[in-house]
Amino acid sequence: MREAFGGLIGNADKAIIDGEYADQLASVMRSAMAVSFDGWIDDDLAFVKQWGFDLAAITKPVYIWQGDDDFMVPHAHSKWLAAHIPGSVLKFVPGHGHISLIETYRSEILDQAQQLLK
């Protein structure tokens, strides 16, 4: 898995993609792209295309998480989102990448999401 991601992951993600976790991640990725990788392309296009709504019109709470070792999402993008979504909170976490952040902070992220649904 580390080799498959190539330059898309930094040291934090390389460290976590190992053993059983790497096998599980590979299985999920194969399943997600079994029919097509159009979703991945759509996700990447979100960096450069209009989303079809005004971010300034968002009135619900928004939490943005990103690690400082994230090579998949430009740091400028999370900062731009935080600047354009009123009241949003950017949690920029030192020492984490795109994958390691989610794995390490999964409970906190999910707890935060559940609180927003109440």
C-alpha positions, 0 to 999 in steps of 0.5 A, a space after each residue: 500500500 505504501 508503494 501504491 500511494 507513492 508520493 501522495 503520503 508522507 512519513 506519518 501515513 507511511 508509518 501507519 500503513 502496515 500489517 493488518 491495517 494495510 491489508 484492510 486499507 487495500 481491501 477497502 480501496 479495491 472495493 471502492 474502485 472496483 467499478 470505477 475511479 470516477 469518485 476519486 477524480 470527482 474528489 480531486 476536481 473539487 479543489 479547482 471547480 465550483 461546488 454549486 453553492 456558496 460556502 458563505 451561505 453555510 449556517 451549520 457548524 463545520 469542523 475541518 481536520 487536517 494533518 501537517 504531513 498531509 500530501 493529498 490535500 493542499 494545506 492551502 485548501 483547508 485554510 481556504 475552506 476555513 476562511 470561506 465557511 462562516 464559523 468553521 473551525 480548522 483543526 490543523 494537527 502537527 505530526 499527522 497525514 491524511 490517513 494517520 489523522 483519521 486513524 488516530 483521531 477517529 473517535 474524536 472526529 466521530 464524536 464531533 460529528 455525532 454532536 452536530 447531528 443532535 
